[in-house]
Amino acid sequence: MTEKSWDESDDSNDSVETTYAHSEVATSGAVTLKAEWNDPVLGQPTIFHISATGGSGNYKFRMDAPSYSDPNQWAFESVADPSRGEWMNYTSECASNDYTFTMTATGTYNFRFYVMDKTAGINYLRVNFNISVSDDKYPSVDSIVKSAVAECNSKTDGSEYEKALWLHDWLLDQLEYDKTLKWSSAESALTRGLGTCQSYESAYAKLLTAAGIENSETRDTYDGHTWNAMKLDGQWYQTDCTWDDSSDNWYSFDQRHLYFGLTDELMAIAHPGHSKIYTTDDYKTRSTSLADNYFVRAGDASKWAKAYADRIQKNLDAGKKEFEIAADNASYPPSISGIQNGIIAYAINQMTWTTDKAAVTLNATGSANSFTFTAEYASESPAVSLYGRSITLKDNIDVNYYMEMSDSVFEHDAYLEFKIGGQTYKLNVSDAAEVNENGKTLYKFSCPVNAAQMSDTIETRIVIDNNTKEEFSYSVKEYASELLSKSNEYTAETVKLVKALLNYGTAAQTFFKYNTDKPANAILSDTDKAVAAADFDAYKAVIKADSANGAIDGLTYYGSSLICKSEMTVRHYFILDNGSDINNYKFNYIDTEGYEVSLIPKKVSDGGVYCVDISGITACSLNKNYVCRVTGMDNSQTIELDYGPLSYAYSVANSKDSSKELKNLMNALYMYSEMARKVNGI
């Protein structure tokens, strides 16, 4: 633990005149406010002598909670809660006042002092200044974070779960909850060893970000609390480091991990106000999975679930479809047992259940005092068959398979496997989208197809319990041939869309030199094969930067590219100067619904080249531009790229260096986009 220091102010007036090395003044009317101090020493109290002259001569003084920034970052966070304690109060009337504050981290601190002289008409005269301090014995918050992450990387397997858990445990070892509710920052957490929930959240957020783990703050304004949401293995989880920081041993499990990796519903048991937050339409970090919950990953949940196995099996053997079992931990507080039993119910639902007559689909739900169960008993062996196929052209280029499946299939290890162009896609039956066709329930599986793969045959097989039940093959080209042979059954625009799709596929094959002996448009007439020229002028990119060469604070925009797969991706490249840190820049873009989406830069080469991807751009959105914004270290300099897929096409069309094949690809892409939007009324 780090040594804790308490800062105090001295309200007494000292008649002995002292000379200070530094001062800062502010004047309003007849009153002048002056702050004086000597060179600070990290880890030791610094005295700030605050005085005023002019006006009535009777003044009231106040100090704001200081704020801190890592060196050269100019991103300040209040070290203490400015709404509590001494930061809110003015002194009684006096001529001067001394304040004391201890700086504990290399970096820059911001100080603000105020004077009030109502007689002279002064209610809010402020002096504001920064002090930069440095001492290797008192590293910056950023240095502490980087050191912790480096140790984490060396002591874990590098998975997101293991890193998040290690950093969670490391953080809890660094600090204690500040019962005075004064300290509320990453600085106080990591250099003073004290903090409120805001300190835990802020420090853990910095650690997760430095470890490359996407995260967000969850702020429960109803309960006056905050914690972290983190994204592990593609799923959001809720984690409350503050409530995990416990040395209690009241229950039969590790209490320091009760709030690590919860769903929103389980977190709302501890913090009821959260139920009003995660149910709103604009909530961004919906957490529904327990796959990376601590007790699930550690094996405790499975052990707890097995303790109920005999009681569950007895009800199943009796053929009960609904039943209830009392919880063994019902004596715990409901806020504790409710969370534990929610985790146990998840583990029960992962287990395989059977009777001597049939497999059983069991669904368990846990509450504070009991578990409720619903059971479905399979009466026949699992059956699955192909009902039909389609092609998605509006969004991605997907080949869709519609399957009929008996309910018992879901009780087995069942999946569809697609092989195309040397790639394999596996979709579990639980991942299928349920659709209704003429009153029949079908399950839809989709295989993405890149532009150049439209002639490729998709080899598909249905597998249940490692046994192949059925195999078949298909291709986009085969689908197109079938549709065009019945063109009188479709609208003219739909036929044009299919032809545009085949031309786009052939142009991609030609450009990428892939399967050129099997062109996708081989089934079209010579007239239909023509690739029309497109006018891309309306899509010219608009690039704004705070310098002529498109650079800010050591980062320069380098160029953009377009990745043509099932979906489109616009990729922007940037060059980072030697000595600069990519983490000092904020990357985001505005999506089609107007939301700001954060982007994480990826290193492309050792030459300092990084890229960010705007992904998931569908056929009907190819004509849209996306505003990508890069903000510099001090938030005052930006690079703004108003750029879309057809902006890239514009640069190709207007470049003397562009090949004929690439220009044809962009023209074909444009025609495909235009027809996709027409067919779908966009």
N, C-alpha and C positions, 0 to 999 in steps of 0.2 A: 504494500500500500504506500502511496505517496504521503508525505507529511501535509497535514491540513493547516491552513493559515486563515486567520479571521482578521478582516480589515475593520478598522475603527476610525471614527472622526473625532476630532477634539474641538468641542464647542467653546473652550476657554479662550480668552484674549491674552496674548503674551506681549508684554510691553517691550521686551528685548528685541531690537531690530536685527534681523538676519538677512544676510546677502545670499541670493540664490543664483545659480548658474543660468537658468532659463526662465523665460516669462512669455506670456501671451496676454494681449489686452483686447477689449472690445468696448466701444463707446456708443452711448445713445443719449442724446441731449446733454445734460450737464453731468451725467453719471458715467464713470469709467470703471469697468470690471477688470481685475488683473489676477492672473494665475501665475504662480512662481514655483519652481521646483529645481532640485539638483539632479545630477546625472543618476538615473535609476540603476539599481543593481538587482538583477533577476534573483528571485527567491527571497528578497528582503523588502520590507515596507518602504514605499516612497511617500514622502510628505508633500502634499500640495497646499501651498499657502494661498488662500483666496481672500482678496481684499477689494475694497471699492473706495472711490473718492468722488466728491461732488454730491449734489443733491442734498438730502436731509442729513446725511451722516449716520443714519440708522438703517442698516440693511439686513435683509434675510438672504441666506445663501442655500443652495442645493446642489448636489452632485448627481448626475445620471449614472446608471450602471455602465461601466466601461464596456467596450466591445473590442473584439480581437480579430486579426486577419493573419493568415500565414504569410511569410515573406513574399513580397512582390505579387501577391494575388489580389489585394484590395477587395476582398469579399469578407465583410465584417459580420460577425455574429456576436450578439450581446452575451457577455460572459456570465452575467447574473440576470435574474428576472427583473426587468425594469419596473414592473407593476407591484413589487413587494418591498417591504422593509424601508431602509434608510434612503433609498433612491426616490421615494415619494415625498419626503418631508423637508421642509425648509427649517433653517435654524431660527431661534428667537432673534430679535434685533441685536446687531453687533456691528463692529467695524471690520472684522475679518474672521476667518475660520480656517482651521487646518483639517485637511482630509488625508487619510492614509489608505494606500492601496498597494497590494503586492502583485507584481507581474511575475508570471511563472513559466512563460514559454517564449522562445525566440520568435520574433515576428513584430507586428505593429499593433499598438493599442490606441484606441481613440477615446479621448476624454472630453466631457462636456460639463461645464459648471455654469450656474445661473445666479443672478442677483435680482432681488425684488426691492424696490423703493417706491411704495405706493404714493408717498407724499410727493415725490418728484415725478410721478406719473410713469414709473418704470415697473412693469409687471413681469417682464420675461427677457432680460438682457443676458445673452449667452456668450461664453468664450468656448471655442471648439478647437482641438489640436490633436495631432498624432504624435506618438513617441515610438520609435523603432528601437528594439533591444535585441541583443544577440549574446548567447553564451552556450558553448557546447554542452555544458552541464545541464542546461535547460532547453532541450530541443523543441522545435516547433511542433504543432499538432500534426502537420503534414508529415514530418519526419517520423514521429511516433507511429502514425498510421502505416506508413510505408514499411517501417521496420517490423511491425506486427504482421503485416501481410506477407512479407518475405519469410518470416519464421513460420507462418501458417503454410505457405507453399512448400516449405521444406519438410513439414511434419504431417502433411495429409496426402491423400492420393490425387489431389487436384480436382476432384469432383466438386460441383457447386454445393452439394449437401455437406460434404466434409469440411469445406472451407467455411461455410456459413456457421456450422456448429462450432468449429474450433474458434472462430472469431467471437462468437457469442460467449463461449466459456472464458476466453481470454479477457474480454471486456468486463465480465462480472467479477473477475479477480482483481481488477484495477480500481474499482470504486465502490463506495457505499452510498446509499440513498441519503440525500441531504434533508433531514427532517425540519430544518429551518426554512426550506423551500426557497433558498437564496440563489444557489448556483444552478445554472440552467443551460450549459453549453458543452460542446465537445472539448473546449479548452479546460473547463472546470473538471470534466470527467477524466480527461487523460493527463492532466498536469496537477490537479488539486486533489483528486481522488474522491470528489464529492459531486453530487448532482441530483437534480429532479428527473422526472420521466423525460423531459425535453433533452437533458444531457445524455441519457441512455440512448434515446432515439437518434440524436444528432451524431453521436460518436459511432454508433453501429452503422448508420447510413454511410459515413465516411469510410469505414472499414470495408463494408460490402462493395461500395463503388470502386475502391482501390483494388479489390479482389476480382473485379469484372462481373459482379453479380447485380443485375438490375433490381432496384428497390424503390420504395416510395414511402412517404410518411402517411400513417393513418392517424388522423386527429379526431378524437371523440370529444366534440364540444359539449355534449350533454353531460358527460361524466368528468370533464376537465382532465383528460388524460391523452397521452399520445404514445404510439409504438410504431413498429416497422412492418411494412409489407415487403416481401422479397420473392423474387421469381427464381425457382429452382426447377431445372429440367422442364422448362416451358410452362410451369404451373405457378400461380401465386399462392403464397402462404402468409399467415399472420403470425408475428413473433413479438412478444412483449418482454424485453430484457429486464425492465424495471421489476415486474412482478416475479420474474424468474430469479432475481437476486435475493435468494432466501437461504438462511442457514438452518431453517426449521427442519425437523424430522418427525413430523406428526403423522404422516401417512405412509403407506406401504409402497412408495415409489419415490423416484428421484424428483424432488420438488423444484430443483433448479432448472428443470426442462419441461415443466408442465405447459408452458405457453410458447413452446418452440414448434412452429409449423402447424398452426391450427387453421381450420376453416373459419369463415366469417361467423357461421352459426355458433360454433363452439366458443369463439372469442367473445361473442355477445353474451354468453352465459356469465362470463367474468365482468364484462363491461356492457350492461344492458343498453346504454345509449347507442352503441354501435349498430344495433338492429335498425335504427332509424337512418343510418348512414349507408350501409351496404345495400340496402334495398332501393336506393334512388337510381334513376336512369343514368345519371352522370358519374356513377361510381366506377372507377377505372381498374381496381385491383381485386376483382371478384375471386374469392378463394373458396374452392369447393373440394379440393383434393386433400387426402391425408397420406398419400404415398410417401412423402418426405417428412412426415411427422416424426419427432424424435423417438417416441415409444414404438412406433411402427418399425422404423429402421433399426432400432436397438434390439428388437425381438420381444420387448416386454408386452406389447399389445397381443401378440400371438399367444404368449404364455397365459395372459389374463383370460383370453378367449377360450383356451382349452379347459380352463377351470369350470366352464359352463357346458362343456361338450356333452357330458353324460345326461344332464338335465334336458338339453336341447334334443338329443337323440331319442330320449324316452317319449317326448311329445311327437316327434316325427314318426316313430314306430307305431304310435297310436293313430296316425293319419290325421292329426290336427292341422287345420289350415291357418288358424289364428290362435296364439297363446301368449302368455306373459310369464316371465321369470323374475323373481325379486333379485335386486342387485346386492352383491355381497358387501358393497361399500356404502350401503344406505345410511350408515351412521355418520359419514363424512358430511361437511357442509355442502348443500346442494350446488354451490358454485364450483366445488372441487369434484364431487362425484359425477355431476352432469358432464363435465369435460372428459373425465376419465372414461365414463361409460359410452360417450360418443366415439371415443377412440377404440374401445373394446368392440362396439357394434361394427365398426369398419373392419376390424380383424375377423370377426365372425363371418362377415359377408364375403371375405376372401377365401374362406374354407370350402371344401367340397363336401356336400351332404348327400347321403343316399339312404334308402331303406332296402330291405331284402326284395322289394317289389319294383322300385323305380328310383331314378335320380330325382333329387329335390332341388328346386330353386328357392333359396331361403333369403329373406330380407329381414335384417334386425335393425331396430332403432333403439338407441339408449337414452334414458332420462336419468334424473338424479336418483331415483329409487328403484327403477326396474328396467327390464328390456321387453319390448313387444316384438312379436314375430309374425310374419305372414309366409306361408309355404305353398308352393305349387309343385305338384307331383307329376312327373312325366309318365305318360301312359304308352308312349311309343318310342322307337329308336329315332335318333336325330335324322331329319330329312332336309335336303337342300337341293334346289334345282334352279337353272337359269330361266327367268321369265322373259327377259328382253334386254335390248341394249339401246343406248342413245349417245349422241355427242353433244357436249356443252360448247357453245360458241359465243355466248354472251360474255361470260366472265373469263375463266381459264379455257384452255383447250383440254378437255377431259373426255375420255371414253368412260361411259357409265354403264354399269352392269346392275340389273334389277333381279334380285334373288327372292325366291319363295323359300322360307325356312320355318320348320316347326319350332315351337317354343323350346323343345328339349335341346336344340342346337346350342343355345346360350348357356347350357350347363356343362359344355365341353370346351376343350381347347380347339376352337374353330376359327379359320381365317381364309381370306382370299389372297392369293399370291399372283402378282403381275410381273412379267419379265419383258422389258423392251429396251432395245439399244444397249444391252450390256448392264442395265440397271434392274434392280429388283425392288418391288414395293410390296409390303405385307400389311394388310388391313384386317384387324380382328373383327369378328362379327359385332362386337360391342361398339365398334367405331362407325358402323353403318348408319346412314340416315334413313329413318322410317318414313315411307311415303304411302299414299293410298291411291290405288288405281282401280277404278270401277268397283269400289267396295272391297277390294282385296288389299291386304297389308303386304307391302314389299319392302325389301331392304336394299338400299342403293349404295354401291361401292364405286369410287371414281379413281381412274388411273390417269395422272397427268401426262401429257404428250408435248414434247418440245416441238418447235416449228419444223425442224429438219427431220422429225421422226414420223411424219404422216404416212410414209410408205412402209414403216416398220410394222411387223406383225407383233401384236401383244399376245404373249403366251400366258394363259390364265389357268389356274387350277384351284379347286376348292379342297381344303384340307381339314379333316376333323380327327383330333387325337392322333396326329402324325400320319394319318392314312389319306391318300388322295382319293376323293370321291368322284370328281368329275374334272375334265380338262377341255378347253376350247381355245380358239384363237380368233383375233379380229384386228382391224386396223382402221384408222381414219379414212384412208383411201378406199377401203372396202365399203365403209358407211357411205361415203360420198358417191361411189359408183351406184349403190342401191338407190340412193335418193334421186340422182340424176336420171336413172332409168325410169323413174316414176315422176318426172318433173311436172307432169300435168296435175298431180295431186297436191302440189305445193304452190305457194305464191311465187311470183316472179322474183321478188326481192330475196326470198329464201334461197332460191336457185342461184341467184347472183352471189349471195353470201358464201355458199358452198364452193362456187368457182373461185371466188376471191381467196378463200381459205386454201385451196389447192395451189393456186399461183403463189401465195405467200409461202407455203411449204416448199415448193420447188425452188423459189428464190433463196430460201434458207439453205436448202441442200447444195445449191450451186455455190453460194458464198462460203459455206463451211466445208465444201468438198466432201460431202457425206452422202453415200448411196446415190450418187449422181446417175447411175445406170438404172435407177428405179424412180424416175421423177414422179412426184405426187400428182401433177397435172396431166399425166400421160393419157388419162381417159377423156380429156377435153379436146374440142376441135381447135384447129390452129387459131381461129378468131378468138376463142375464149382464152387461149393461153397468153394473149398479149398483156403486158404489164403496163397499165396506163401511167402516164407521168402525173405527178402530184405537185400541187402548189403548197409549199411549206412556209411561205412568207409570214403567215399569220401566227406561226408558232416559234418565231425567232426568240431565242433566250434573251432575257434582260438580266444583266449582271451588274450589281451595285457593290461598291467597296469604298472604304474610307481612304483609299490611296489609289493612285493611277494604275499601279501594277496589280491590283487585286489582292493586296496583302494586309494583314493586321498583326501587329505584335509578334512577328516571327512565323506566321502561317500564311501561305500563298495558295490561292486557288490555281489548280494545274490543268483541269479539263474534266470532261464527262464522257461516259459511255452508256450504251444500252445493252442489256442482257436479255436475249429473246429466248424464253422458255415457255412453259405452260402459262405462266404469268410473266409480266414484264418488270424489269428492275432498272431504274435509273441510278447510275453510280457516279458520284462526284469524287474527284481526286484532289488532294491537297499536299503541299510540300511543307514539312516542318523544318525550321532552321535548327542548326546545331545549337544545343544548349537550351532549347525550348522544350516544354512538357506538354504533350497532347492533352493531358488531363486539365490543363488550364483553359480549355476552350469548350464552349457549349454548342452542340450541334442539335438542331431540330428542324422540323418542317411542318407545314400546315396541311392536313389531309383534306379530302374532298368534303368532309362534313364540318370543316372549320376548326377541328381540334388540333392543338399543338402536340406533336409527337416527338419524343426525344430520340436522337440517333446516337449510336455508339460507334466511334471510329475504329476501323480495323487497319492494322499495319500491313502494307502491301510489299514493301521492300526495305532493306537496310539503308537505303538512301534517304530515309525520312519521308517516304511517300505513304500516305494514309488515305483511306476511302470511307465513305458512308453510303449506305444503300437505301433508296426509297423503293420498297418492294411491294408485291401484290397488286400491281397495276393491271387491270383487266382490259379486255378488248374494247369495251364501251367507254373506257376512261383514257384511252391513248391520246385523245385530243386535248386533255387537260394538262395544265402546268401546275407544278408544286413548288411553293416558295420554301427553299431551303435556306436557313439562316445560321451563320456562324458568328458567335459573340466572343470577343476577346477577353483578356484577363480582367480589365477594369470595367467591363460592360459598356464601354463608350464606343468601341470600334466594332464594326460588323462587316461581314460579307453576305450579301443576299443574292441568291440565285433563283430567278423565276424561270423554271426549266421543266420541260416534260419530255416524254418519249419522242414527240415529233419535233422538239427543239433539236434533238440529236439528228433527226432526219434532215432538218434544215441545214445543219452544219455539213452533213454529208453531201447534200445536193449542191451546196455552194463552195465546195472544196475541189480544187483542181487535182488534189492527190487522191480523191476517192475513186475506187475502182468502179467499173461498170456493174460488177456483181453486187457491190454494196449498195449502189444507188437503186438497182432493181429491187433489192431486198427492202429498202425503205419505202419505195413506191408501192410494192405489194403489201407491206404492212399498213400503209395509209389506206389503200383500197379495202383491205380486210376490216380495218377499224370503221371506215365509213359505212360499210354494209352491215356490220354488226349493230351499229347504232340505229340504222334505218329499220332493220328487222325488229328491233326491240323498242322502237318508238322513242328513242332518246335524241 
